[in-house]
Amino acid sequence: MEGTVFTPALEGMKHVKSEEGEMLTKPFLEVCKQILPVIEKFGAAMALVKSDIGGNVSRLESKYSSNPSEFDHLYSMVRAEVAAKTAKGSSSCTNGLLWLTRAMDFLVELFRNLLEHRDWAMSQACSDSYSKTLKKWHGWLASSSFTVAMKLAPDRKKFMDVIGGSGDIYADIEKFCTTFSPLLEENHKFLASVGLDELKAS
């Protein structure tokens, strides 16, 4: 494998913004999709996160495909739903973007833990990032399924070897966290500006 598993996502992030600095729908979703192979390497521990991200990406992609010129910018879907008063629905794209952003927050936090706490076991890195990100938005059921799944986290060293490929994995993780965090932050700011950043899981 040329580079690390992060190489495609790092490349993709260069194209997420338009020249005017607007977040573009397709490139943003592509970067999220390029993280899926990384999550796959976690095996059963991340099955929930993977299906969550995959499902939300598909939902946003089908909305985008319905009218690519209208939904070229990521936030145009949310604005359309806010105007139609459908943004709070559980199957809305707004909800999809919110949960996609939260799942990505969790992953960024997890990778940051792997970077900064080289002595932590994988399950500790997972649990810590879960409690900092997703936990407060999850109900009891989601939270307990998540806690059980975390116990299935792979051995850290094996995992790092698998995702490292031929590149410098720690350098790529750092690049990924520093480049992707501001994009997620921007999503939260935008969702907060329309009053939709606080929706909880049912």
C-alpha positions as CSV (number, residue, x, y, z in Angstrom):
1,M,0.0,0.0,0.0
2,E,1.4,3.4,-1.0
3,G,1.4,5.7,1.9
4,T,-0.9,5.0,4.8
5,V,-4.7,4.3,4.9
6,F,-5.0,8.1,5.5
7,T,-3.4,9.1,2.2
8,P,-6.6,9.2,0.1
9,A,-8.4,11.3,2.8
10,L,-5.5,13.7,3.2
11,E,-5.5,14.2,-0.6
12,G,-9.3,14.6,-0.7
13,M,-9.3,17.3,2.0
14,K,-7.5,19.7,-0.3
15,H,-10.7,19.8,-2.4
16,V,-13.3,20.2,0.2
17,K,-13.6,24.0,0.0
18,S,-14.7,26.0,-3.0
19,E,-12.6,29.0,-4.1
20,E,-14.9,31.1,-2.1
21,G,-14.2,29.0,1.0
22,E,-17.6,27.2,1.0
23,M,-17.8,23.6,2.0
24,L,-18.6,21.4,-1.0
25,T,-20.9,18.5,-0.7
26,K,-19.4,15.8,-2.8
27,P,-15.7,16.3,-1.8
28,F,-16.7,16.4,1.9
29,L,-18.6,13.2,1.6
30,E,-15.8,11.6,-0.3
31,V,-13.3,12.3,2.5
32,C,-15.8,10.7,5.0
33,K,-16.0,7.7,2.8
34,Q,-12.2,7.5,2.5
35,I,-12.1,7.0,6.3
36,L,-14.3,3.9,6.1
37,P,-11.4,1.6,5.2
38,V,-9.6,2.8,8.4
39,I,-12.7,2.0,10.5
40,E,-13.0,-1.4,8.9
41,K,-9.6,-2.3,10.3
42,F,-11.1,-2.0,13.8
43,G,-13.4,-5.0,13.0
44,A,-16.4,-5.6,15.2
45,A,-15.6,-2.7,17.7
46,M,-16.5,-0.1,15.1
47,A,-19.3,-1.9,13.2
48,L,-21.8,0.6,14.7
49,V,-19.8,3.6,13.8
50,K,-19.1,2.3,10.3
51,S,-22.8,1.6,9.5
52,D,-23.7,5.0,11.0
53,I,-21.2,6.9,8.9
54,G,-22.0,4.8,5.8
55,G,-25.8,5.4,6.2
56,N,-25.5,9.1,6.7
57,V,-23.1,9.5,3.8
58,S,-25.6,7.6,1.5
59,R,-28.5,9.8,2.7
60,L,-26.6,13.0,1.9
61,E,-25.4,11.6,-1.4
62,S,-28.8,10.7,-2.6
63,K,-30.1,14.2,-1.7
64,Y,-27.1,15.7,-3.6
65,S,-27.7,13.5,-6.6
66,S,-31.4,14.6,-6.7
67,N,-30.1,18.1,-7.7
68,P,-26.3,18.5,-7.9
69,S,-26.4,22.1,-8.9
70,E,-28.7,23.1,-6.0
71,F,-26.9,21.0,-3.4
72,D,-23.4,21.6,-4.5
73,H,-22.7,23.3,-1.2
74,L,-23.0,21.2,1.9
75,Y,-25.1,23.6,3.9
76,S,-27.6,24.2,1.1
77,M,-29.4,20.9,2.0
78,V,-29.8,22.1,5.6
79,R,-31.0,25.5,4.5
80,A,-33.6,23.9,2.2
81,E,-34.8,21.7,5.1
82,V,-34.9,24.5,7.6
83,A,-37.1,26.5,5.1
84,A,-39.3,23.5,4.6
85,K,-39.4,22.9,8.4
86,T,-38.3,19.3,7.9
87,A,-34.8,19.7,9.4
88,K,-35.6,18.1,12.7
89,G,-37.0,14.9,11.3
90,S,-35.0,11.8,12.1
91,S,-34.5,11.0,8.4
92,S,-33.5,14.5,7.4
93,C,-30.2,15.4,5.8
94,T,-29.7,17.9,8.5
95,N,-29.8,15.0,11.0
96,G,-27.6,13.0,8.7
97,L,-25.0,15.8,8.6
98,L,-25.1,16.3,12.4
99,W,-24.5,12.6,13.2
100,L,-21.9,12.2,10.5
101,T,-20.0,15.2,12.0
102,R,-20.3,13.7,15.5
103,A,-19.1,10.3,14.4
104,M,-16.1,12.0,12.7
105,D,-15.5,14.0,15.9
106,F,-15.2,10.7,17.7
107,L,-12.7,9.3,15.2
108,V,-10.6,12.5,15.2
109,E,-10.5,12.3,19.0
110,L,-9.7,8.6,18.9
111,F,-6.8,9.1,16.5
112,R,-5.6,12.0,18.6
113,N,-5.5,9.7,21.6
114,L,-3.5,7.2,19.7
115,L,-1.1,9.9,18.8
116,E,-0.7,11.5,22.2
117,H,-1.0,8.5,24.5
118,R,1.3,5.9,22.9
119,D,1.0,3.7,26.0
120,W,-2.8,3.4,26.0
121,A,-4.5,0.2,25.0
122,M,-6.9,0.6,22.0
123,S,-10.0,0.0,24.2
124,Q,-8.9,2.9,26.5
125,A,-8.3,5.2,23.6
126,C,-11.8,4.3,22.2
127,S,-13.6,4.7,25.6
128,D,-11.9,8.0,26.3
129,S,-12.8,9.5,22.9
130,Y,-16.4,8.1,23.2
131,S,-17.0,9.8,26.5
132,K,-15.6,13.1,25.1
133,T,-17.7,13.1,22.0
134,L,-20.7,10.9,21.3
135,K,-21.7,9.8,24.8
136,K,-23.6,12.9,25.7
137,W,-25.8,12.6,22.6
138,H,-26.6,8.9,23.0
139,G,-29.5,7.4,24.9
140,W,-28.9,4.6,27.3
141,L,-29.3,1.9,24.7
142,A,-26.9,3.3,22.2
143,S,-24.4,4.0,25.0
144,S,-24.5,0.5,26.3
145,S,-24.1,-1.1,22.9
146,F,-21.2,1.2,22.3
147,T,-19.5,0.2,25.6
148,V,-19.8,-3.5,24.7
149,A,-18.4,-2.9,21.2
150,M,-15.4,-1.1,22.6
151,K,-14.4,-4.3,24.4
152,L,-13.8,-5.8,21.0
153,A,-11.2,-3.2,20.0
154,P,-8.2,-4.8,18.3
155,D,-4.7,-5.0,19.6
156,R,-3.1,-1.6,19.2
157,K,0.2,-2.6,17.8
158,K,-1.4,-4.9,15.2
159,F,-3.9,-2.2,14.2
160,M,-1.1,0.4,13.8
161,D,0.9,-2.0,11.6
162,V,-2.1,-2.7,9.4
163,I,-3.0,1.0,8.9
164,G,0.6,2.2,8.5
165,G,1.3,0.8,5.0
166,S,4.5,2.3,3.7
167,G,4.1,5.7,5.2
168,D,4.7,7.5,8.4
169,I,1.4,6.7,10.2
170,Y,1.8,9.1,13.2
171,A,2.6,12.0,10.9
172,D,-0.5,11.2,8.8
173,I,-2.7,10.9,11.8
174,E,-1.5,14.3,13.0
175,K,-2.2,15.8,9.6
176,F,-5.6,14.2,9.4
177,C,-6.6,15.5,12.9
178,T,-5.3,19.0,12.3
179,T,-6.8,19.3,8.8
180,F,-10.2,17.7,9.5
181,S,-11.0,19.2,12.9
182,P,-11.6,22.7,11.6
183,L,-14.0,21.4,8.9
184,L,-16.0,19.6,11.6
185,E,-15.9,22.7,13.7
186,E,-17.3,24.6,10.8
187,N,-20.2,22.1,10.5
188,H,-21.0,22.5,14.2
189,K,-21.0,26.3,13.9
190,F,-23.3,26.3,10.9
191,L,-25.7,23.8,12.6
192,A,-25.6,25.9,15.7
193,S,-26.4,29.0,13.7
194,V,-29.7,27.4,12.6
195,G,-30.3,26.0,16.1
196,L,-29.8,22.4,15.2
197,D,-26.5,21.4,16.8
198,E,-28.1,20.0,20.0
199,L,-30.4,17.3,18.7
200,K,-30.1,14.1,20.7
201,A,-30.6,10.5,19.7
202,S,-34.0,9.2,20.3
